[in-house]
Amino acid sequence: MTKKSPYSALDHQRQTYIDGMSGKLPLVPFDIQQLAKKAKEKISPEAFAYVAGGAGLEDTVRNNRSDFGKWKIIPRMLRDVSVRDTSIELFGKKISSPLLLSPVGVLDLAHKEADIGVAKAADETNISMIFSNQASAPMEATSKVMGNSSRWFQLYWSKSNDLVASLVQRAEACGCSAIVITLDATMLGWRIQDLDLAYLPFLRAKGIAQYTSDPVFQRLIDEEEEEKNQNPVKINFDTISNLIELMRNYPGGFWQNLRSKRPLKAVRKFINIYSRPSLTWEDLPFLRAHTKLPVILKGILHPEDAKKAVDVGIDGIIVSNHGGRQVDGSISTIEALPDIIKAVNGSIPVLMDGGVSGGADMFKAIALGAKAVCIGRPFVYGLALAGKQGVIEVINNFKADFELTMGLAGCRSVSEISKEMLVKR
């Protein structure tokens, strides 16, 4: 585990200005819009569309961001904020800031370091990372670079319960301290940026490393029967090029993969079983029987669902609309948060993601009752621009912005942030 030096927002800010004296500019832009713009210039159109795109006309993406502006911070003066503590504890792990990295799939679209680079950045900044179920690297390899740092595992509930059990048991074995079930992606949303480019990375064996490294999934491939009456694929230069990419992305040697056709079978099996639209509350006890880890539901937006989660013994909630990627016109997460907080009445921790663009947004979410917030796209943009170091810079910028906002608003610790410090206009 990397030795971590004490972090100071003022030191981070001061060093940026000092570096400027010698002509050294920041590695990544501080402004979230400029960060996205620079990342767009760096990666392929398909990669950027997959990361940045939302469902339909993308009203939910915009609302996630704009609805933070409805809440205004009311700073308090003449309070001694010379010493500030931004640390919190979640499920027995202390982290340096109420900030986590959301699960984001197919990170090798952004940078070759992918999940490994992000994990190293999370370790060095003492921030919890939620491993993606659609990762570019197996969870064991990602855990290996994190030492004792906090990590959780995101679960997409497959049509195969044997595979579900295998994934969560692997997560427990490699040091994950919670299981996050993503509820709002049992089918792909209508993502027009991806559709316009006719691009789905999984068809090229990208983002399926948790599956190809799983013994149950490999067994399911062996049991796969050839499907009949499949839609024929037109053979041309693009088809051959994509087939070559598929063979190279899949673990093992290119020629071996080409002879065995196993990558094709694996992709077909993944597409057929990765999500389960029939998932209901009645399925959750199965997970309880296969892991001792806390279970968190990600994708809760309705207060009645939050109450139900408490009633059935769920350990935590992440208020999320999948970054606006699933339902166009959905309620924003910051708009949903207060009613969720009221519904659970302090019985379990509530986190949120969606539209968090800086320290002020973090402050507002915590003031409304969130235990912590998660970010996704911002750290992916940092990864695209500078690999691991770009992610570290994005995380440190969020941490510094939050610490300074907290102090300037008159709070010495996260526990002093309250709803009384906000007004809605």
JODADA-V709344 format. One record per residue. N is the residue number from 1. SS is DSSP state (H for helix, E for strand, L for the rest). PSI is psi in radians with two decimals (none if undefined). Layout:
N | SS | PSI
N | SS | PSI
This chain:
1 | L | 2.34
2 | L | 2.36
3 | L | 2.23
4 | L | 2.29
5 | L | 2.70
6 | L | 2.41
7 | L | 2.40
8 | L | 2.21
9 | H | -0.72
10 | H | -0.67
11 | H | -0.74
12 | H | -0.78
13 | H | -0.81
14 | H | -0.74
15 | H | -0.61
16 | H | -0.77
17 | H | -0.65
18 | H | -0.76
19 | H | -0.61
20 | H | -0.48
21 | H | -0.47
22 | L | 0.23
23 | L | 0.16
24 | L | 2.04
25 | L | 2.81
26 | L | 2.55
27 | L | -0.66
28 | L | 2.63
29 | L | 2.55
30 | L | -0.62
31 | L | 2.25
32 | H | -0.57
33 | H | -0.69
34 | H | -0.60
35 | H | -0.80
36 | H | -0.71
37 | H | -0.79
38 | H | -0.68
39 | H | -0.66
40 | H | -0.62
41 | H | -0.35
42 | H | -0.60
43 | L | 3.01
44 | L | 2.72
45 | H | -0.66
46 | H | -0.74
47 | H | -0.78
48 | H | -0.70
49 | H | -0.71
50 | H | -0.68
51 | H | -0.84
52 | H | -0.41
53 | L | 2.72
54 | L | -3.09
55 | L | 2.52
56 | L | -2.27
57 | L | 0.05
58 | L | 0.50
59 | H | -0.65
60 | H | -0.71
61 | H | -0.82
62 | H | -0.72
63 | H | -0.63
64 | H | -0.71
65 | H | -0.89
66 | H | -0.51
67 | H | -0.33
68 | H | -0.56
69 | H | -0.26
70 | H | -0.32
71 | E | 2.28
72 | E | 2.39
73 | E | 2.39
74 | L | 1.66
75 | L | 2.57
76 | L | 2.50
77 | L | 2.94
78 | L | 0.79
79 | L | 2.41
80 | L | 1.81
81 | L | 0.49
82 | L | -0.47
83 | L | 2.17
84 | L | 2.42
85 | E | 1.96
86 | L | 0.07
87 | L | 2.66
88 | E | 2.95
89 | E | 2.32
90 | E | 2.10
91 | L | 0.80
92 | L | -0.01
93 | E | 2.29
94 | E | 2.26
95 | E | 2.71
96 | L | -0.31
97 | L | 2.64
98 | L | 0.96
99 | E | 2.24
100 | E | 2.78
101 | E | 2.05
102 | L | 2.71
103 | L | 2.16
104 | L | 2.20
105 | L | 2.88
106 | L | 0.85
107 | H | -0.31
108 | H | -0.15
109 | H | -0.52
110 | L | -0.70
111 | L | 2.59
112 | L | -0.43
113 | L | -0.49
114 | H | -2.36
115 | H | -0.58
116 | H | -0.77
117 | H | -0.71
118 | H | -0.73
119 | H | -0.73
120 | H | -0.69
121 | H | -0.73
122 | H | -0.71
123 | H | -0.80
124 | H | -0.42
125 | H | 0.03
126 | L | 0.83
127 | L | 2.45
128 | E | 2.38
129 | E | 2.36
130 | E | 1.94
131 | E | 2.38
132 | L | 2.48
133 | L | -0.40
134 | L | 0.77
135 | L | 2.86
136 | L | -0.13
137 | L | 2.54
138 | L | 2.62
139 | H | -0.54
140 | H | -0.72
141 | H | -0.65
142 | H | -0.73
143 | H | -0.60
144 | H | -0.52
145 | L | 0.06
146 | L | -0.07
147 | L | -2.21
148 | L | 0.14
149 | L | 2.65
150 | L | 2.30
151 | E | 2.55
152 | E | 2.97
153 | E | 2.24
154 | E | 2.32
155 | E | 2.14
156 | L | 2.09
157 | L | 1.89
158 | L | 2.90
159 | L | -0.26
160 | L | 1.95
161 | H | -0.51
162 | H | -0.70
163 | H | -0.72
164 | H | -0.85
165 | H | -0.72
166 | H | -0.77
167 | H | -0.80
168 | H | -0.57
169 | H | -0.62
170 | H | -0.72
171 | H | -0.77
172 | H | -0.72
173 | H | -0.51
174 | L | 0.34
175 | L | 0.15
176 | L | 2.49
177 | L | 0.09
178 | E | 2.69
179 | E | 2.19
180 | E | 1.89
181 | E | 2.08
182 | E | 2.07
183 | L | -0.37
184 | L | 0.25
185 | L | 0.74
186 | L | -0.21
187 | L | 2.70
188 | L | 2.37
189 | L | 2.97
190 | L | 1.48
191 | L | 1.73
192 | H | -0.48
193 | H | -0.74
194 | H | -0.70
195 | H | -0.68
196 | H | -0.59
197 | H | -0.08
198 | L | 0.83
199 | L | 2.15
200 | L | 1.96
201 | H | -0.51
202 | H | -0.50
203 | H | -0.25
204 | H | 0.32
205 | L | 0.44
206 | L | 2.46
207 | L | 0.31
208 | L | 0.44
209 | H | -0.56
210 | H | -0.47
211 | H | -0.88
212 | H | -0.33
213 | L | 0.05
214 | L | 2.26
215 | H | -0.60
216 | H | -0.75
217 | H | -0.72
218 | H | -0.65
219 | H | -0.69
220 | H | -0.58
221 | H | -0.76
222 | H | -0.51
223 | L | -0.10
224 | L | 2.30
225 | L | 2.53
226 | L | 2.22
227 | L | 2.50
228 | L | 2.81
229 | L | 0.59
230 | L | 2.65
231 | L | 2.17
232 | L | 2.54
233 | L | 2.26
234 | L | 2.23
235 | L | 2.08
236 | L | -2.96
237 | H | -0.74
238 | H | -0.71
239 | H | -0.80
240 | H | -0.72
241 | H | -0.76
242 | H | -0.59
243 | H | -0.71
244 | H | -0.75
245 | H | -0.75
246 | H | -0.81
247 | H | -0.60
248 | H | -0.58
249 | H | -0.51
250 | L | 2.48
251 | L | 2.51
252 | L | 3.12
253 | L | 2.61
254 | H | -0.89
255 | H | -0.64
256 | H | -0.76
257 | H | -0.70
258 | H | -0.71
259 | H | -0.71
260 | H | -0.41
261 | L | 0.24
262 | H | -0.70
263 | H | -0.70
264 | H | -0.74
265 | H | -0.69
266 | H | -0.78
267 | H | -0.74
268 | H | -0.76
269 | H | -0.75
270 | H | -0.87
271 | H | -0.62
272 | H | -0.45
273 | H | -0.06
274 | L | -0.51
275 | L | 2.83
276 | L | 1.63
277 | L | -0.34
278 | L | 0.04
279 | L | 2.34
280 | L | 3.06
281 | H | -0.54
282 | H | -0.28
283 | H | -0.34
284 | H | -0.63
285 | H | -0.46
286 | H | -0.73
287 | H | -0.71
288 | H | -0.58
289 | L | -0.20
290 | L | 0.07
291 | L | 2.59
292 | L | -0.05
293 | L | 2.69
294 | E | 2.48
295 | E | 2.21
296 | E | 2.38
297 | E | 2.14
298 | E | 2.19
299 | E | 0.10
300 | E | 2.25
301 | L | -0.37
302 | L | 2.35
303 | H | -0.54
304 | H | -0.62
305 | H | -0.63
306 | H | -0.76
307 | H | -0.74
308 | H | -0.70
309 | H | -0.76
310 | H | -0.76
311 | H | -0.61
312 | L | 0.09
313 | L | 0.39
314 | L | 2.57
315 | L | -0.31
316 | E | 2.91
317 | E | 2.46
318 | E | 1.97
319 | E | 2.05
320 | L | 2.56
321 | L | 0.52
322 | H | 0.66
323 | H | 0.42
324 | H | 0.28
325 | L | -0.07
326 | L | -0.91
327 | L | 1.97
328 | L | 2.35
329 | L | 0.18
330 | L | 2.76
331 | L | 2.50
332 | L | 2.78
333 | H | -0.66
334 | H | -0.48
335 | H | -0.62
336 | H | -0.48
337 | H | -0.88
338 | H | -0.70
339 | H | -0.57
340 | H | -0.77
341 | H | -0.76
342 | H | -0.68
343 | H | -0.70
344 | H | -0.36
345 | L | 0.73
346 | L | 0.09
347 | L | -0.50
348 | L | 2.71
349 | E | 2.48
350 | E | 2.21
351 | E | 3.02
352 | E | 2.70
353 | E | 3.01
354 | L | 1.81
355 | L | 0.06
356 | L | 1.99
357 | L | 0.05
358 | L | -3.08
359 | H | -0.59
360 | H | -0.67
361 | H | -0.73
362 | H | -0.79
363 | H | -0.81
364 | H | -0.76
365 | H | -0.73
366 | H | -0.67
367 | H | -0.55
368 | L | -0.02
369 | L | -0.10
370 | L | 2.46
371 | L | -0.62
372 | E | 2.96
373 | E | 2.79
374 | E | 2.51
375 | E | 2.60
376 | L | -1.33
377 | H | -0.74
378 | H | -0.77
379 | H | -0.49
380 | H | -0.68
381 | H | -0.70
382 | H | -0.71
383 | H | -0.75
384 | H | -0.65
385 | H | -0.61
386 | H | 0.47
387 | H | -2.52
388 | H | -0.80
389 | H | -0.56
390 | H | -0.67
391 | H | -0.74
392 | H | -0.76
393 | H | -0.76
394 | H | -0.81
395 | H | -0.83
396 | H | -0.59
397 | H | -0.75
398 | H | -0.77
399 | H | -0.77
400 | H | -0.79
401 | H | -0.76
402 | H | -0.79
403 | H | -0.74
404 | H | -0.71
405 | H | -0.77
406 | H | -0.84
407 | H | -0.77
408 | H | -0.39
409 | L | -0.11
410 | L | 0.34
411 | L | 2.35
412 | L | -0.33
413 | E | 2.89
414 | H | -0.60
415 | H | -0.35
416 | H | -0.12
417 | L | 2.21
418 | L | 2.89
419 | H | -0.41
420 | H | -0.25
421 | H | 0.12
422 | E | 2.68
423 | E | 2.49
424 | E | 2.24
425 | L | none
